[in-house]
Amino acid sequence: MTIAPWALSAVLAVTCLYLLYSRHRAAVESAAVPWPLSSVFESGHRTQIIVADINYGMLQFISQKLGSLEEYMLPNYQQPHRAANPTAREKRALEFLDNTLHTSYADVVVVSKLLSVMGGNHDQVVVRSARDLSLREIGEGNFVLVGSPASNPWVSLFESKLNFLESHAPGSVTTKAFLNKRPRGREKTHYAGLARSGEGGEDFATIAIVPNGQRGKVFIMQGLHQEGTEAVGRFLEELENRQKLAEALGARNGAPPPTFFEALYYA
């Protein structure tokens, strides 16, 4: 059977229109996500938002012992934090922390702000607890890590790529500061905020985007305490604040903002 030339032209025209529409739709969805979120929320790629494991933070608070990512990945990660002879009440508390998943109000705020800012298609976004993640999974792809290593140990996996690291006062789990590995000019070596979460005052937080594997990126948002983490989410929600951040990182006079960066934020 011979296809009439006009019919073939119509098929080709429809095909071209569909391809143009698909490209336009993808471009619109991509453009709907502003910098710096556009670095990790890319059209056609899944992004995983990993919220803090507050149970793990509580475990360290109870035992007054700091944990580590290596410990966190073990099936019996609770063991170093257990008392030698726990009471019945302590056993119930430990069982509760072991069998449940909780995150902080600050993380809920951050996730809601990210989703409201990114627009586009939320089907490509997955929200998970740090407790559910594995080393194999995080080795490639786009991630948003919310919280500091004390409650989201996966952040420590990227500390070699960061300048500001969470540090603790000797013998304290709650008294924290950011260590500035390479101070410049009048910069301090340590930036300390609140003595502990729940107190009035201001806190410090960091915003960073670092490479992950061959093509992935990790967006890290961590406060010294919940107040700092929440403040970062609220900061990024506003267009004016995102523009100020881009300018502070050198994006002036039409220059594009950097793909990878790290910034200290005084909340």
DRENMAR-164251 format. One record per residue: x, y, z of N, C-alpha, C in turn. Coordinates in steps of 0.2 Angstrom, whole numbers, plus 5000, padded with zeros to 4 digits. Layout:
XYZXYZXYZ ...
This chain:
500449945000500050005000500450065000 500350114996500750174995500450235000 500850265004500550315008500650385004 500050415004500050485000500550535003 500850574999501350615002501050665007 500450685006500150735011500050705018 499950635018499850595024500450595027 501050575024501650575027501850635030 501750695026501950755029501550775035 500950755035500550765041500850725047 501050665046501350625052501950655054 502350675049503050715051502950775055 502350815053502250875056502050865063 501550815064501350795071501950775075 502350735072502950705076503450765078 503550815074503950875075503650915081 502950925080502650965085502650935092 502650865092502650825099503350835102 503850825097504550835100504650905102 504450955099504551025101504151035107 503551005108503151015114503550985120 503850925119504150885124504750925127 505150955122505750995124505551055127 505051085125504751145128504551135135 504151085136503951065143504451045148 504951015145505550995149505951055151 506051105146506351165148505951205153 505351205152504951245157504951225164 504951155165504951125171505651135174 506151135170506851145173506951215175 506651265171506751335173506351345179 505851305180505351325186505751315193 506351275192506751265198507251315199 507251355203507751415204508451385206 508951425205509651405208509551425215 509851395220510351335219510051265219 509351265219509051205220509051165213 509051205207509151175201509751135200 510251135204510851095203510651025205 510151015210510050945212509350925210 508850965208508250955206508150955198 508350905195508450915187507950875184 507650895179507150865175507350795173 506950745174507150675171507550635176 507750665182508250635187507850635193 507950575197507650575204508050605209 507750645213508150675219507850645225 508350625230508150595236508250655242 507750665245507850715251507950665257 508450675261508650635267508550675273 508050665277507950705283508350665289 508450705294508850685300508450625304 508850585307508650535311508650555318 508150585321508150615327508250565333 507950505332508050445337508850435338 509250445333509950435334510250485337 510050545336510250605340510050605347 509450575349509250565355509650515359 509850465355510250405358510850435361 511150475357511850505359511750555364 511150595365511050635370510950595377 510650545376510550505382511150475385 511550445380512250415382512750465383 512650525381513250575381513850545377 513750515372514250485368514150505360 514650525357514550545350514550485346 514150485340514250425336514650435330 514550395325514950395319514550365313 514750375307514350345301514550275301 515150255303515350185303514950145308 514850175314514350145319513650145317 513450195313512750205311512550145306 513050125302512850075297512850005300 513049995306513049925309512349915311 512149845311511449825313511349845321 511849835325511849845332512149915334 511949965330512250035331512050065338 511550035341511350065348511850035353 512149985352512549955358513049995361 513450035358513950085361513550135366 512950145365512550195368512150165374 512150105375511750065380512150075387 511750085392512050075399512250005400 512749995405512949925406512349885409 512049915414511449885417510849925417 510549935411509949975410509349955414 508950005417508349995420507849975416 507249945418506749935414506449985410 506450045413506250105409506750125404 507350115405507850135400507850085394 507650025396507549975391506949985386 506450005389505850025385506050085381 506350135383506550195379506950175373 507450135375507950105369507550065364 507050025366506649985361506250035357 505950085360505550135356506050165351 506650195353507050225348507250175343 507350115344507550065339507050045334 506350055336505850025332505450085329 505650145330505250195327505650245323 505350285319505750335315505450405316 505850455318505650515319506150565316 505850625314506250675312506050745315 506350795314506250855318505750905314 505450945318505050995315505451045310 506051055311506451095307506551055300 506650995300506650955294506050955290 505450955293504850955290504751025287 504951085290504951145287505351155281 505951125281506451125276506151095270 505851035271505650995265505051035262 504551065266504051095263504251155259 504751195262505051255258505351235252 505751175252506051155245505551135240 505051095242504451075237504051135235 503951185239503651245237504051285232 504651295233505151335228505251295222 505351235222505551195216505051195210 504351195212503851195207503951135203 503651135197503751075192503451015194 503750955193503550895194503850865201 503350855206503650825212503650745212 503450715206503550645206504250615206 504650665204505350645204505750655211 505350675216505650685223505450635227 505950605231505750555236506050575243 505650575248505850595255505950535259 506550525262506750465266507050485272 507050445277507450445283508150425282 508650455286509350435286509350365288 508950345292508950275294508850225289 508450245283508350195278508850195272 509350235273509850245267510350195268 510750175263511250135263511850165259 512450135261513050165258513050155250 512850095248512750085241512350135237 511750155240511250195237511550265236 511950295241512150365241512750375237 513050325234513650335230513550365224 512950375221512850405215512150435215 512050485211511450525210511350585214 510750615214510650685217510350675224 510550705229510350705236510250765239 509850775243509750835248509850805255 510350825259510450795266510250855270 509850845275509550895279509750875286 510150925289510350905296511150895297 511350895303512150895304512250815305 512950805305513150735306512850705313 512650745318512450715324511750675323 511350705318510750665317510650645310 511050665306511050635299511850615297 512050555299512750545299513050535292 512550535287512750535280513150595278 513050655281513350715280514150705280 514350665285515050655287515450625281 515050585277515350555271515650605266 515450665266515650715262516050775265 516250755271516650805275517350825272 517650785268518250795265518150845259 517550865257517450915252517150975255 517150975261516851035265517351075269 517251135269517751185273517551185281 516851195281516551205288516351135291 516551115296516451045299516151055306 515651015308515351015314515850995319 515951025325516451005330516051015337 516250975342515950975348516450995354 516151025359516551045364516750975368 517350975371517550915374517050895380 516850825379516450795384515650815383 515550855378514850875376514550855370 513950835370513550815364513250875361 512950915365512550975363512951035361 513451045364513851115363514251105357 514051135352514351125345514551195342 515051185337515251245333515451225326 515551265321515751245315516551265315 516951215313517651225313517751245305 518151305305518351335299519051305297 519151255292519751225291520251275288 520051315284520451365280520251435281 520351465287520151535288520551585283 520151635281520451685277520251755280 520751795279520651865281520451865289 519951895290519651905297519251845299 519151795295518751745297518951705304 518551685307518651645314518851575312 519151535317519251465316518651425318 518251455323517651425325517051475325 516451445324515851485324515351445328 515251475334514751445339514151485339 513551445340512951485340512551465347 512051435347511651415353512051365357 511951375364512251325368511951255367 511251255366510851195364510251215361 509951165358509251175354508751195359 508351245357507751265362507851325365 508551345365508651415369508551475364 508451525366508351585362509051615360 509051645354509651675351509651655344 510251665341510451645334510951595333 510851555328511251495327511651505320 512151455319512451455312512251395308 512251405302512151345297512551355291 512651295287512951295281512551275275 512651295269512351275263512951255259 512851195256513451175251513151125246 513451135240513351085235513951055233 514050985233514650955232514550895227 515050875223514950825218514850755222 514450715218514350645221514450595215 514950555215515050505210515250545203 515050515198515250535191514850595189 514150595191513750645188513250675193 513250645199512750665204512950725208 512550755212512650815216512350805223 512650825228512350825235512250895238 511650915240511550975242511450965250 511850995254511950985261511651055265 511151045269510951095273510951075280 511451105284511551085291511551145295 511251145301511351195306511651165312 511951205316512251175322511651145327 511051175326510451145330509851155325 509351125327508751125323508551195321 508651245325508551315323508851345317 509551325317509951345311509751305305 509551245305509351205299508651235297 508151245301507551275299507651345296 508151385298508251455296508451445289 508851395287509151395280508551375275 508151335277507551315273507151385272 507051415277506651485276507051535272 507651535273508051585269508051565261 508051505259508051485252507451495249 506851495253506251505250506151575247 506551625249506451695246506851705240 506651735235507051745229507551795231 507451845234507951905236508451865240 508351825244508951785248509351745243 509051715239509451675234509851715229 509651775228510051825224510551845228 510451865234511051885238511551835239 511351765240511851715240512251705234 511951715228512251705222512751765221 512551825223513051885223513651875228 513451845233514051835238514551785236 514351735231514751685228515051715222 514951775220515351805214514851805208 514251795208513851795202513551865202 513951915199513751985198513851995190 513552055188513552075181513452025176 512951985177512751935172513151865173 513651865177514051805178513551745181 513651685179513151635182513451615189 512951595193513151565200513551505199 513951485204514351425204513951365204 514151305201513751245202513951215209 514551215211514751185218514951245222 514751245228514951305233514851275240 515051325245514951315252514851385255 514351395259514251455262514051445269 514351495274514151495281513551545282 513051525285512451565286512351585293 512251645295512151665302511351675303 511051625306510351625306510051665312 
